[in-house]
Amino acid sequence: MTAKRAPNSATASKNITKRIQELGDWRGETLAWVRQVIHDADPEIQEEWKWMGTPVWSHDGGVCTGESYKQVVKLTFFRGASLQDPRRLFNSSLEGNTRRAIDIREGEKLNEAAFKKLIRAAVAANSAATRASTSGGRSGRRSPT
């Protein structure tokens, strides 16, 4: 897998690889699998290392984080509440207005095709928001002066 290089991307990729190796159990295997599927879904995705040790995948803004806890690997989507999730992968942080998360427990398998669709939808939402902000607003119209 080759991550698109942005400032500090190489360092972030190394830190994520190190985190996967340090976990050394099902959480590391899960995080490695998630990472590969994210890159398969969007070859232009960038890896970042934020907030004192959190893997983040970005494309025109944050797509999702990949955190590891004792009992779950948590994937938090920055714009998750606005994404269609017909396979109901989101199973955590459902009460918020913006974010949604997927908690993966030991032995659980994510639907790979549905997960890729969520990644692509998140990238599309980020790209649309970027276009809207550069065209003067969400509607693309400027307010009268």
Secondary structure, 3 states (H helix, E strand, C coil): CCCCCCCCHHHHHHHHHHHHHHHCCHHHHHHHHHHHHHHHHCCCCEEEEECCCEEEEECCCEEEEEEECCCEEEEEECCHHHCCCCCCCCCECCCCCCCEEEEEECCCCCCHHHHHHHHHHHHHHHHHHHHHHHCCCCCCCCCCC
